Amino acid sequence: MNSFSDNTLMCKVKEGNLDQLGLLFERYHRLLYRFFQNYHQRAECQDLVQTVFLRILKYRIQFNENEGEFKTWMFRIARNVNMDFFKKQKRTRTENIETQTFKFTASMDLSLGEEKEEILKLRVALKNLDEEKREIIVMSKLEGLNYKEIGDVLNCSEGAVKVRVFRALKGLRAQYFQLEKNNPR
């Protein structure tokens, strides 16, 4: 495996060595797929990952290794791709919980028989959150970005990220308990 840093590889891509983008793809396509999986079905996720790398290629000249890490820059692009997708699809938030549950289970890698009921409810609760809250939970808790990295992606301070994470988790908790109330065991 190539031991170059992400920033070094992206600088090589920026200089015209486009083969190095393949190494970055190998490093990050699964992470991006998991990021998109929190919002979309399987086929859409694959397309969106490809779109992210096409935009990385298109905007490679704008990458500045002195302004931050490649991973943060990539997630900023992924976030924009995700927002563009939702705008294009003109999705609405009026779907009921049963429809959202069906969409979620259709995109799961594991069968429902293998998944615990509580985890399913938690994931459905996550799907029911508004985009901003879901995004902050996905980045902080599921993708493991630290508050500084999230702040760089969202162009806000670490303190603001902490507040947003707190509020998002509070909203997730409320959604989860609402599902518990509506669907007791």
C-alpha positions as CSV (number, residue, x, y, z in Angstrom):
1,M,0.0,0.0,0.0
2,N,1.2,3.5,-0.8
3,S,2.3,5.3,2.3
4,F,1.9,8.9,1.0
5,S,-0.3,11.1,3.1
6,D,-3.7,12.1,1.7
7,N,-2.6,15.7,1.2
8,T,0.5,14.6,-0.7
9,L,-1.6,12.4,-3.0
10,M,-4.1,15.2,-3.6
11,C,-1.2,17.5,-4.4
12,K,0.0,15.0,-7.0
13,V,-3.5,14.9,-8.5
14,K,-3.6,18.6,-8.5
15,E,-0.3,18.7,-10.4
16,G,-1.8,16.4,-13.1
17,N,-0.8,12.9,-11.8
18,L,-4.4,11.7,-12.0
19,D,-3.5,8.0,-11.3
20,Q,-3.0,9.1,-7.6
21,L,-6.8,9.8,-7.4
22,G,-7.2,6.0,-7.5
23,L,-5.3,5.6,-4.3
24,L,-7.5,8.2,-2.6
25,F,-10.6,6.4,-4.0
26,E,-9.4,3.2,-2.4
27,R,-8.8,4.9,0.9
28,Y,-12.2,6.7,1.1
29,H,-14.9,5.1,-1.1
30,R,-16.2,2.9,1.7
31,L,-16.2,5.8,4.2
32,L,-18.2,8.0,1.7
33,Y,-20.5,5.1,0.9
34,R,-21.3,4.7,4.7
35,F,-21.8,8.5,4.9
36,F,-24.4,8.5,2.0
37,Q,-26.0,5.3,3.3
38,N,-27.5,7.3,6.2
39,Y,-29.5,9.2,3.6
40,H,-30.0,7.1,0.5
41,Q,-30.6,3.6,-0.9
42,R,-27.7,1.5,-2.1
43,A,-27.7,2.4,-5.8
44,E,-27.9,6.1,-5.0
45,C,-25.0,5.8,-2.6
46,Q,-22.7,4.3,-5.3
47,D,-23.6,7.0,-7.7
48,L,-23.0,9.7,-5.1
49,V,-19.6,8.4,-4.2
50,Q,-18.7,8.5,-7.9
51,T,-20.0,12.1,-8.1
52,V,-17.8,13.1,-5.1
53,F,-14.7,11.8,-6.9
54,L,-15.7,13.4,-10.2
55,R,-16.0,16.7,-8.3
56,I,-12.6,16.1,-6.6
57,L,-11.1,15.7,-10.1
58,K,-13.0,18.7,-11.5
59,Y,-12.1,21.0,-8.6
60,R,-8.6,19.6,-7.9
61,I,-7.0,23.0,-8.6
62,Q,-8.9,24.5,-5.7
63,F,-7.4,22.1,-3.1
64,N,-5.0,23.9,-0.8
65,E,-2.9,21.6,1.4
66,N,-2.1,24.6,3.7
67,E,-5.8,25.2,4.5
68,G,-6.5,21.8,6.0
69,E,-6.7,18.1,5.5
70,F,-7.9,16.3,2.3
71,K,-10.5,14.3,4.3
72,T,-12.2,17.6,5.5
73,W,-12.1,19.0,1.9
74,M,-13.6,15.7,0.6
75,F,-16.4,15.8,3.2
76,R,-17.2,19.3,2.3
77,I,-17.6,18.1,-1.3
78,A,-19.7,15.1,-0.2
79,R,-21.9,17.4,1.8
80,N,-22.5,19.6,-1.2
81,V,-23.2,16.5,-3.4
82,N,-25.7,15.3,-0.9
83,M,-27.5,18.7,-0.7
84,D,-27.5,19.0,-4.5
85,F,-29.1,15.5,-4.7
86,F,-31.9,16.5,-2.4
87,K,-32.5,19.7,-4.2
88,K,-32.6,17.9,-7.5
89,Q,-35.0,15.2,-6.2
90,K,-37.2,17.8,-4.4
91,R,-37.6,15.4,-1.5
92,T,-40.3,16.2,1.1
93,R,-40.4,15.4,4.7
94,T,-44.0,14.4,4.7
95,E,-43.4,10.7,4.5
96,N,-44.8,8.6,7.3
97,I,-42.7,6.4,9.6
98,E,-43.8,3.2,7.8
99,T,-42.6,4.5,4.5
100,Q,-39.3,5.6,5.9
101,T,-38.8,2.3,7.7
102,F,-39.4,0.5,4.4
103,K,-36.8,2.6,2.6
104,F,-34.3,2.1,5.4
105,T,-34.7,-1.7,5.5
106,A,-34.4,-1.9,1.7
107,S,-31.0,-0.3,1.9
108,M,-29.6,-2.4,4.9
109,D,-26.8,-4.8,4.3
110,L,-28.0,-7.1,7.1
111,S,-31.4,-8.7,7.2
112,L,-33.9,-7.6,9.8
113,G,-33.7,-11.0,11.4
114,E,-30.0,-10.3,12.3
115,E,-30.6,-6.7,13.5
116,K,-31.9,-6.0,17.0
117,E,-35.2,-4.2,17.3
118,E,-33.6,-1.3,19.3
119,I,-31.0,-0.7,16.7
120,L,-33.6,-0.6,14.0
121,K,-35.6,1.9,16.0
122,L,-32.5,4.0,16.6
123,R,-31.8,4.1,12.9
124,V,-35.3,4.9,12.0
125,A,-35.2,7.7,14.5
126,L,-32.0,9.0,12.8
127,K,-33.8,8.9,9.4
128,N,-36.6,11.0,10.9
129,L,-34.3,13.8,12.0
130,D,-34.1,17.0,9.9
131,E,-31.1,17.1,7.6
132,E,-28.9,19.3,9.7
133,K,-29.2,17.2,12.9
134,R,-28.8,13.9,11.0
135,E,-25.7,15.2,9.2
136,I,-24.0,16.3,12.4
137,I,-24.7,12.9,14.1
138,V,-23.5,11.0,11.0
139,M,-20.3,13.0,10.9
140,S,-19.5,13.0,14.6
141,K,-20.8,9.6,15.8
142,L,-20.9,7.4,12.7
143,E,-18.0,8.7,10.7
144,G,-15.8,9.6,13.6
145,L,-14.9,13.1,12.6
146,N,-13.7,15.2,15.5
147,Y,-15.3,18.6,16.3
148,K,-12.5,20.6,14.6
149,E,-12.9,18.6,11.4
150,I,-16.7,19.0,11.5
151,G,-16.2,22.7,12.1
152,D,-14.0,23.0,9.1
153,V,-16.6,21.2,7.0
154,L,-19.5,23.3,8.2
155,N,-17.4,26.6,8.5
156,C,-18.2,27.1,12.2
157,S,-16.3,26.9,15.5
158,E,-15.7,23.8,17.6
159,G,-18.0,25.3,20.2
160,A,-20.8,25.6,17.7
161,V,-20.3,22.0,16.7
162,K,-20.6,20.9,20.3
163,V,-23.9,22.7,20.7
164,R,-25.2,21.3,17.4
165,V,-24.2,17.7,18.4
166,F,-25.9,18.1,21.8
167,R,-29.1,19.4,20.1
168,A,-29.0,16.7,17.5
169,L,-28.6,13.9,20.1
170,K,-31.4,15.4,22.1
171,G,-33.6,15.4,18.9
172,L,-32.5,11.8,18.2
173,R,-33.4,10.8,21.7
174,A,-36.9,12.4,21.3
175,Q,-37.4,10.6,18.0
176,Y,-36.4,7.3,19.5
177,F,-38.7,7.6,22.5
178,Q,-41.6,8.6,20.2
179,L,-41.0,5.4,18.2
180,E,-40.9,3.4,21.5
181,K,-44.2,5.0,22.5
182,N,-45.9,4.3,19.1
183,N,-44.5,0.7,18.8
184,P,-44.1,-0.8,22.3
185,R,-42.7,-4.4,22.4
